[in-house]
Amino acid sequence: MTTLDLTKLPEYLKHQRWFAGKAWPIKHVTVVDHTTLQGTPCGMSLAVVEVVYGLGQPERYLLPVKPSPDGVRDALEDDDCLRAIFGLIRDGGQLPSASGRVVGEWIGGDEGLAAGPQTPVRRLMVEQSNTSVVLGEQVIIKVIRKLEAGVNPEHEVGRFLATRTTFRATPTLVGALRLEGVAGATLALAHRFVPNATDGWKYTLDRLRQERPLGERFLGEMEDLGSRLGDLHQAFGSAPPDDPAFAPEPLLQEDLQRWSASIVGELGVTLAEAGKLHPDLEGRRDRLIEYARRLALAPPSGQKLRIHGDLHLGQVLRANNQWLIFDFEGEPARSFTARREKYSPLRDVAGMLRSFDYAEATVALEGGTPRGRVGPSREAFLSGYRKATRDAPFLPSDEASFETMLRAFELEKLLYEVRYEMQNRPDWVRIPVEALLRMEEAP
């Protein structure tokens, strides 16, 4: 193993953009597992360290490191090290570690490229919490920096879609790197790289800036997007009974009651905080709470599925006139266990509907005038979704329950948006606040 100077690690970590604990005093850092990649042009160690803070819960991080005069340096700055990691994945290799083993997993068949010494490496600089690189313009590898205990949902969902379904409207998972043992975790994921893809959020904003009103082409694209989400839910719904992580389950009255109670609780906390800054929210709680209460009283029908869990326009790509859905990591603020929970697929639908409102409001913040384009976009998206899921057993059996559940999940998403914006972008909090006020006024 590369000798790690533990006394230097706290300072090293605080200078890494992916390190989440910059604001807290570090009590100590310990290595909980490690291995060394040998026999390649890159001499590096993969270490899993645990950071213990003066306050709060400890966190674990993956450190691919090489020796340096200052103690250690990031091995991912070295192209040979990135090729070595991909080689381990591509070859399905295994390395013993101090308390387990590192295992490469390849499910991409013969497609993709070998990890040759000349394979081009291109770094992506857009992410803050992980490190992503493109190899040979064919495979994109995400090296996970902050590790969590349990089954990684992005790895699990990607493998399910790639190996057990025909759903291919996604950058397909082709491999992974896992650490097995007491410090077990998914260390890296490899997906098929989609060239010339445009982020769905950016694509939609550009179209809204240009089109007044929306043209048939854009509305057709929104219908296609709804259809792709329906296809994804059909894929999740196809899981066989012998696959307990994915098999659909009946939606029960207690599920509706539990989700309703959660929304009511979030409503109270959120309005108490937001009402201090936005007085027009005062007195709106009782009317809004009706949406959550109706959810609890809806007759249970349909099924619970694995869902995307954090769907919005930033989680889709536009490439070759097609929509691709990606990033099945789920809401980062939730635990892996919570992200793997089965839910009504209408929760994903609600997330995308909220994203249309955000896109229109964002254009308005830039100085544009809202032009009533959210409604047509919603209708087109829902039309595509309904066509792709006609008679699907996972949806409510009647229209009233469909609308009741969808409204409740939109309210849940709105409350999340208010809390997020108050903490991160106070200038944007009027977007979900205005939507809450419109919802309160709706019949």
C-alpha positions in Angstrom: 0.0 0.0 0.0 1.1 3.6 -0.7 2.1 4.9 2.7 -0.6 7.3 3.8 0.5 10.1 6.1 -2.6 10.3 8.2 -1.6 13.5 9.8 -1.9 15.2 6.5 -5.2 13.7 5.4 -7.5 16.3 7.2 -5.8 19.1 5.3 -5.8 17.1 2.1 -9.5 16.3 2.3 -10.5 19.9 3.0 -9.0 20.9 -0.4 -10.9 18.4 -2.4 -14.0 19.7 -4.1 -15.9 16.4 -3.5 -15.3 16.5 0.2 -18.6 17.3 1.9 -17.3 17.9 5.4 -15.4 21.1 4.9 -17.5 23.0 7.4 -16.9 20.7 10.3 -13.8 20.2 12.5 -12.2 16.8 11.8 -11.4 14.8 14.9 -9.5 12.0 13.2 -9.2 10.0 9.9 -8.6 6.2 9.8 -8.0 3.8 6.9 -10.7 1.1 7.1 -9.6 -0.9 4.0 -7.1 -0.6 1.2 -5.6 -2.4 -1.8 -2.8 -1.6 -4.3 -3.0 -1.8 -8.1 0.3 -3.5 -9.2 1.5 -4.6 -12.6 0.2 -1.5 -14.4 2.0 1.7 -15.4 0.2 3.3 -12.5 1.3 2.5 -9.0 -1.6 3.5 -6.9 -3.6 2.6 -3.8 -7.4 2.5 -3.4 -8.0 3.4 0.3 -11.3 3.7 2.1 -11.0 6.2 4.9 -13.4 7.1 7.7 -13.6 10.7 8.8 -14.7 11.3 12.3 -15.9 14.8 13.1 -16.2 16.7 16.4 -19.9 16.7 15.9 -22.2 14.6 13.7 -21.9 11.2 12.1 -18.7 9.8 10.6 -18.4 9.6 6.8 -16.4 7.3 4.5 -14.5 8.4 1.4 -12.7 6.6 -1.4 -9.1 7.9 -1.8 -7.3 6.7 -5.0 -3.8 8.0 -4.1 -0.2 8.1 -5.0 2.8 9.1 -3.0 3.9 12.7 -3.1 6.4 14.8 -1.3 3.5 16.3 0.6 2.2 12.9 1.7 -0.4 11.8 -1.0 -1.8 13.1 -4.2 -4.9 12.2 -6.2 -4.1 9.3 -8.5 -7.0 10.2 -10.8 -4.9 13.1 -12.1 -2.9 10.4 -13.8 -4.4 8.9 -17.0 -2.6 5.6 -16.5 -4.4 5.2 -13.2 -7.8 5.8 -14.8 -7.0 3.3 -17.5 -6.0 0.8 -14.8 -9.3 1.2 -13.0 -11.2 0.7 -16.2 -9.0 -2.3 -17.0 -10.0 -3.9 -13.6 -13.7 -3.3 -14.5 -13.4 -4.4 -18.2 -11.5 -7.6 -17.3 -13.7 -8.5 -14.3 -10.5 -8.6 -12.2 -10.2 -9.1 -8.5 -7.7 -7.7 -6.0 -7.4 -8.7 -2.3 -7.8 -5.9 0.1 -6.9 -5.6 3.8 -10.3 -6.9 4.9 -12.0 -8.1 1.8 -11.5 -7.8 -2.0 -12.0 -5.3 -4.8 -14.0 -6.9 -7.7 -14.5 -5.7 -11.2 -17.8 -6.4 -12.9 -18.4 -6.2 -16.6 -21.9 -6.7 -18.1 -21.3 -4.8 -21.4 -20.6 -7.9 -23.5 -18.1 -7.4 -26.3 -19.1 -3.8 -26.9 -16.9 -1.0 -25.7 -13.1 -0.9 -25.8 -10.2 -2.5 -24.2 -8.2 -0.5 -21.7 -5.2 0.0 -23.9 -2.2 2.2 -23.0 -3.3 4.7 -25.7 -7.0 4.9 -24.9 -7.8 8.6 -24.7 -9.0 10.0 -21.4 -11.2 13.1 -21.1 -12.2 14.5 -17.7 -15.6 16.1 -17.1 -15.4 19.1 -14.8 -19.0 19.6 -14.1 -19.5 17.4 -11.1 -18.7 18.3 -7.5 -19.4 15.1 -5.5 -17.8 12.5 -7.8 -15.1 12.2 -10.5 -16.3 11.4 -14.0 -14.1 10.6 -17.1 -14.7 9.5 -20.6 -12.5 6.8 -22.1 -12.2 6.5 -25.8 -15.5 8.5 -26.2 -17.3 5.2 -25.6 -17.4 4.6 -21.9 -18.0 7.1 -19.1 -16.7 6.1 -15.6 -17.9 7.7 -12.4 -15.6 7.2 -9.5 -17.6 7.6 -6.3 -15.9 9.6 -3.7 -18.3 9.7 -0.7 -19.2 6.1 0.1 -22.4 4.9 1.8 -23.2 1.6 3.4 -25.7 -0.6 1.7 -26.7 -1.4 -1.9 -26.0 1.5 -4.2 -29.3 2.1 -6.0 -27.7 3.5 -9.2 -25.6 0.3 -9.5 -28.6 -1.9 -8.7 -31.1 -0.2 -11.1 -28.5 0.1 -13.9 -27.7 -3.6 -13.7 -31.4 -4.6 -13.6 -32.3 -2.5 -16.6 -29.3 -3.7 -18.6 -29.6 -7.4 -17.8 -33.3 -8.1 -17.1 -35.2 -5.7 -19.3 -35.2 -4.4 -22.9 -35.3 -0.7 -21.8 -32.5 1.0 -23.6 -33.5 4.7 -23.4 -30.7 5.3 -21.0 -26.8 5.4 -21.0 -26.6 1.6 -20.4 -24.6 0.4 -17.4 -21.7 -1.8 -18.7 -19.7 -2.4 -15.5 -18.8 -1.5 -12.0 -16.1 -1.7 -9.3 -17.1 -3.0 -5.9 -15.4 -3.4 -2.6 -16.6 -6.5 -0.8 -16.0 -7.0 2.9 -16.7 -5.2 6.1 -16.3 -1.8 4.4 -18.3 -2.9 1.3 -19.4 -0.3 -1.2 -19.7 0.4 -4.9 -16.6 2.3 -5.8 -17.1 3.1 -9.5 -19.7 2.8 -12.3 -19.2 2.5 -16.0 -21.9 3.5 -18.5 -22.1 3.6 -22.3 -21.1 7.1 -23.3 -23.7 9.0 -25.4 -21.9 11.6 -27.6 -23.5 14.9 -28.5 -26.1 14.6 -25.9 -27.8 17.8 -24.5 -29.0 18.2 -20.9 -32.8 18.1 -20.9 -33.0 21.2 -18.6 -30.8 23.2 -20.9 -32.6 21.9 -24.0 -36.1 22.9 -22.6 -34.9 26.3 -21.5 -33.5 27.0 -24.9 -36.8 26.0 -26.6 -38.9 28.1 -24.2 -36.7 31.1 -24.9 -37.3 30.7 -28.6 -40.9 29.5 -28.9 -43.9 31.7 -28.2 -46.3 29.9 -28.1 -45.1 26.3 -28.1 -45.0 24.7 -31.5 -46.2 21.2 -32.4 -42.6 19.9 -32.6 -41.9 20.8 -29.0 -45.2 19.4 -27.7 -44.5 16.2 -29.6 -41.1 16.0 -27.8 -42.9 16.4 -24.5 -45.3 13.6 -25.4 -42.3 11.5 -26.3 -40.7 12.2 -22.9 -43.9 11.1 -21.2 -43.8 7.9 -23.3 -40.2 7.2 -22.3 -41.1 7.5 -18.6 -44.0 5.1 -19.2 -41.6 2.7 -20.9 -39.3 2.9 -17.9 -42.1 2.2 -15.5 -43.2 -0.7 -17.7 -39.7 -2.1 -17.4 -39.7 -1.8 -13.6 -43.1 -3.4 -13.5 -41.9 -6.4 -15.5 -39.7 -7.6 -12.6 -40.5 -11.3 -11.8 -41.7 -12.3 -8.3 -38.4 -14.0 -7.6 -36.6 -10.7 -7.7 -37.7 -9.1 -4.3 -35.7 -5.9 -4.8 -37.8 -5.1 -7.9 -40.9 -7.2 -8.0 -44.1 -5.0 -7.9 -46.1 -5.1 -4.7 -49.8 -4.3 -4.2 -50.4 -0.7 -3.1 -52.2 -0.9 0.3 -54.3 1.6 2.3 -51.5 1.9 4.9 -49.1 3.0 2.1 -51.4 5.8 1.2 -51.9 6.7 4.8 -48.1 6.7 5.5 -47.3 8.8 2.5 -50.2 11.2 3.4 -48.9 11.6 7.0 -45.4 12.3 5.7 -46.7 15.1 3.5 -48.7 16.6 6.3 -45.7 16.6 8.5 -43.5 18.2 5.8 -46.3 20.8 5.2 -46.3 21.9 8.8 -42.5 22.3 9.0 -42.1 23.9 5.6 -44.9 26.5 5.9 -43.8 27.4 9.4 -40.3 28.3 8.1 -41.3 29.7 4.7 -44.2 31.8 6.2 -41.7 33.9 8.0 -40.3 35.2 4.7 -43.4 34.9 2.6 -46.4 36.2 4.6 -48.8 35.3 1.7 -48.4 31.7 2.7 -50.0 32.3 6.1 -53.4 30.8 6.5 -52.9 28.4 3.5 -52.1 25.3 5.5 -55.6 24.0 6.0 -56.5 24.2 2.3 -53.3 22.6 1.1 -53.5 19.8 3.7 -56.7 18.6 2.0 -54.5 17.3 -0.9 -52.6 15.1 1.5 -55.8 14.0 3.3 -57.5 13.0 0.1 -54.4 10.7 -0.6 -55.0 8.9 2.7 -58.7 8.3 1.8 -58.2 7.2 -1.8 -59.2 3.6 -2.5 -56.0 1.6 -2.8 -55.3 0.3 -6.3 -52.3 -0.2 -8.5 -48.8 -1.3 -7.4 -45.7 0.0 -5.8 -42.6 -0.2 -8.0 -39.0 0.8 -7.9 -39.0 4.2 -9.5 -36.4 6.8 -10.6 -37.0 8.7 -7.4 -35.5 12.1 -8.4 -36.8 12.7 -11.8 -36.7 16.2 -13.4 -35.5 17.7 -16.7 -31.9 17.6 -15.4 -32.1 13.8 -15.3 -32.9 13.4 -19.0 -30.7 13.8 -22.1 -31.7 14.7 -25.6 -29.6 12.8 -28.2 -30.3 11.9 -31.8 -33.9 13.2 -31.4 -34.5 10.8 -28.6 -35.0 11.2 -24.8 -32.7 9.2 -22.5 -33.4 8.9 -18.8 -30.3 8.6 -16.5 -28.9 9.0 -13.0 -30.8 6.5 -10.9 -29.0 7.5 -7.8 -32.1 8.9 -6.2 -32.4 11.9 -3.9 -28.9 12.4 -2.4 -30.3 13.6 1.0 -32.0 10.2 1.6 -30.3 7.0 2.8 -29.7 4.1 0.3 -32.5 2.2 2.1 -35.0 5.0 1.6 -34.0 5.4 -2.0 -34.6 1.7 -2.7 -38.1 1.9 -1.3 -40.9 1.0 -3.7 -43.3 3.8 -4.5 -46.2 4.8 -6.7 -44.8 5.5 -10.2 -46.9 8.7 -10.1 -44.2 10.2 -7.9 -41.9 10.3 -10.9 -44.6 11.8 -13.0 -45.2 14.6 -10.4 -41.4 15.3 -10.4 -41.3 15.9 -14.2 -44.5 18.1 -14.1 -42.9 20.3 -11.5 -39.9 20.6 -13.7 -42.0 22.2 -16.5 -43.2 24.9 -14.1 -39.6 25.5 -13.0 -38.4 25.9 -16.6 -41.1 28.4 -17.4 -40.4 30.3 -14.2 -36.7 30.4 -14.8 -37.2 32.0 -18.2 -39.5 34.5 -16.5 -36.7 35.3 -14.0 -34.4 36.1 -16.9 -36.8 38.8 -18.0 -39.1 36.8 -20.2 -42.9 36.9 -19.8 -44.7 33.7 -18.8 -46.8 32.7 -21.7 -49.0 29.9 -20.4 -46.8 27.2 -21.7 -46.8 25.0 -18.6 -50.3 23.7 -19.2 -49.7 22.5 -22.8 -46.4 20.9 -21.8 -48.1 19.0 -18.9 -50.9 17.8 -21.2 -48.5 16.6 -23.9 -46.3 14.8 -21.3 -49.3 13.2 -19.6 -50.7 12.1 -22.9 -47.5 10.3 -23.8 -47.3 8.7 -20.4 -50.9 7.5 -20.5 -50.5 6.0 -23.9 -47.3 4.1 -22.8 -49.0 2.8 -19.7 -52.5 2.1 -20.8 -54.0 -0.7 -18.6 -50.8 -1.0 -16.7 -51.5 -2.8 -13.4 -49.2 -0.4 -11.4 -51.5 2.6 -12.0 -54.7 3.5 -10.1 -57.7 1.8 -11.6 -59.8 5.0 -11.7 -59.3 8.5 -12.9 -60.2 10.1 -9.6 -57.5 8.2 -7.7 -55.0 9.0 -10.4 -55.6 12.7 -10.0 -55.7 12.6 -6.2 -52.4 10.8 -6.0 -50.7 12.9 -8.6 -51.8 16.2 -6.9 -50.5 14.9 -3.5 -47.1 13.9 -5.0 -46.9 17.3 -6.7 -47.5 19.0 -3.3 -44.8 16.7 -1.7 -42.3 17.8 -4.4 -43.3 21.5 -4.0 -42.6 21.3 -0.3 -39.2 19.8 -1.0 -38.5 22.6 -3.5 -39.3 25.3 -1.0 -37.0 23.8 1.6 -34.2 23.4 -0.9 -34.5 26.9 -2.3 -34.6 28.5 1.2 -31.3 26.7 2.0 -29.5 27.0 -1.3 -31.0 29.6 -3.6 -33.2 32.1 -1.6 -33.7 34.2 -4.8 -35.5 31.3 -6.4 -37.9 30.3 -3.5 -40.7 32.4 -5.1 -40.9 29.8 -7.9 -42.3 27.0 -5.6 -44.0 29.5 -3.3 -46.0 30.9 -6.3 -46.9 27.3 -7.3 -48.1 26.5 -3.8 -50.3 29.6 -3.9 -51.8 28.5 -7.2 -52.4 25.0 -5.9 -54.2 26.4 -2.9 -56.5 28.4 -5.1 -57.2 25.4 -7.4 -60.6 23.6 -7.0 
